[in-house]
Amino acid sequence: MNDKKLYAVFSKLNQRILKPAIYECNEVSDIQLRLLTHREGRKITGVQFEVKTNPKYDQLQLP
């Protein structure tokens, strides 16, 4: 299947690519990501990532 057509709908991109990647990053790294969406009505017109330090991983615990 053509990836361009598959991910033309934001919900598919979000479900298959963005959410799993954000979840994994939040679980195993020292940064915490949050997806912010920009909308015009019901249409998603842009995305933005908020990046913070992950409170689960104290800098002193990292090798």
Short mmCIF file of the C-alpha atoms (twelve columns), coordinates in Angstrom:
data_MODEL
# 
_entry.id   MODEL 
# 
loop_
_atom_site.group_PDB 
_atom_site.id 
_atom_site.type_symbol 
_atom_site.label_atom_id 
_atom_site.label_alt_id 
_atom_site.label_comp_id 
_atom_site.label_asym_id 
_atom_site.label_seq_id 
_atom_site.Cartn_x 
_atom_site.Cartn_y 
_atom_site.Cartn_z 
_atom_site.pdbx_PDB_model_num 
ATOM 1  C CA . MET A 1  0.000   0.000  0.000  1 
ATOM 2  C CA . ASN A 2  1.243   3.489  -0.785 1 
ATOM 3  C CA . ASP A 3  2.438   5.136  2.455  1 
ATOM 4  C CA . LYS A 4  1.584   8.606  1.199  1 
ATOM 5  C CA . LYS A 5  -2.084  7.653  0.809  1 
ATOM 6  C CA . LEU A 6  -2.102  5.685  4.053  1 
ATOM 7  C CA . TYR A 7  -0.862  8.597  6.141  1 
ATOM 8  C CA . ALA A 8  -2.842  11.295 4.348  1 
ATOM 9  C CA . VAL A 9  -5.395  10.896 7.150  1 
ATOM 10 C CA . PHE A 10 -3.870  12.261 10.368 1 
ATOM 11 C CA . SER A 11 -5.595  9.717  12.586 1 
ATOM 12 C CA . LYS A 12 -3.747  6.862  10.840 1 
ATOM 13 C CA . LEU A 13 -0.401  8.652  11.132 1 
ATOM 14 C CA . ASN A 14 -1.069  9.413  14.781 1 
ATOM 15 C CA . GLN A 15 -2.174  5.868  15.600 1 
ATOM 16 C CA . ARG A 16 0.578   3.979  13.744 1 
ATOM 17 C CA . ILE A 17 3.593   6.274  13.982 1 
ATOM 18 C CA . LEU A 18 3.336   9.124  16.464 1 
ATOM 19 C CA . LYS A 19 1.671   7.540  19.518 1 
ATOM 20 C CA . PRO A 20 3.911   4.422  19.616 1 
ATOM 21 C CA . ALA A 21 7.059   6.528  19.136 1 
ATOM 22 C CA . ILE A 22 6.060   9.012  21.856 1 
ATOM 23 C CA . TYR A 23 5.132   6.193  24.250 1 
ATOM 24 C CA . GLU A 24 8.456   4.421  23.730 1 
ATOM 25 C CA . CYS A 25 10.439  7.629  24.102 1 
ATOM 26 C CA . ASN A 26 8.631   8.475  27.344 1 
ATOM 27 C CA . GLU A 27 9.252   4.984  28.736 1 
ATOM 28 C CA . VAL A 28 12.936  4.501  27.960 1 
ATOM 29 C CA . SER A 29 14.584  7.909  27.657 1 
ATOM 30 C CA . ASP A 30 15.367  10.842 29.882 1 
ATOM 31 C CA . ILE A 31 13.099  13.148 27.883 1 
ATOM 32 C CA . GLN A 32 9.326   13.299 27.948 1 
ATOM 33 C CA . LEU A 33 7.384   14.200 24.823 1 
ATOM 34 C CA . ARG A 34 3.869   15.534 24.429 1 
ATOM 35 C CA . LEU A 35 2.124   16.007 21.096 1 
ATOM 36 C CA . LEU A 36 0.316   19.305 20.581 1 
ATOM 37 C CA . THR A 37 -1.978  19.614 17.583 1 
ATOM 38 C CA . HIS A 38 -2.990  22.793 15.828 1 
ATOM 39 C CA . ARG A 39 -6.475  22.826 14.361 1 
ATOM 40 C CA . GLU A 40 -8.631  24.854 12.047 1 
ATOM 41 C CA . GLY A 41 -12.098 23.644 12.855 1 
ATOM 42 C CA . ARG A 42 -11.892 19.854 12.805 1 
ATOM 43 C CA . LYS A 43 -8.887  19.709 10.488 1 
ATOM 44 C CA . ILE A 44 -5.379  19.212 11.906 1 
ATOM 45 C CA . THR A 45 -3.161  21.848 10.329 1 
ATOM 46 C CA . GLY A 46 0.044   21.289 12.281 1 
ATOM 47 C CA . VAL A 47 1.750   19.434 15.065 1 
ATOM 48 C CA . GLN A 48 4.219   20.516 17.700 1 
ATOM 49 C CA . PHE A 49 6.168   18.533 20.284 1 
ATOM 50 C CA . GLU A 50 6.630   19.700 23.849 1 
ATOM 51 C CA . VAL A 51 9.886   18.324 25.257 1 
ATOM 52 C CA . LYS A 52 10.636  18.135 28.988 1 
ATOM 53 C CA . THR A 53 12.972  16.165 31.183 1 
ATOM 54 C CA . ASN A 54 11.462  12.870 32.238 1 
ATOM 55 C CA . PRO A 55 10.889  12.792 36.014 1 
ATOM 56 C CA . LYS A 56 11.220  8.976  35.984 1 
ATOM 57 C CA . TYR A 57 14.900  9.292  35.111 1 
ATOM 58 C CA . ASP A 58 16.970  11.329 37.485 1 
ATOM 59 C CA . GLN A 59 20.204  12.519 35.866 1 
ATOM 60 C CA . LEU A 60 22.186  10.944 38.716 1 
ATOM 61 C CA . GLN A 61 20.888  7.459  37.846 1 
ATOM 62 C CA . LEU A 62 22.139  7.504  34.258 1 
ATOM 63 C CA . PRO A 63 25.418  5.678  33.581 1 
# 
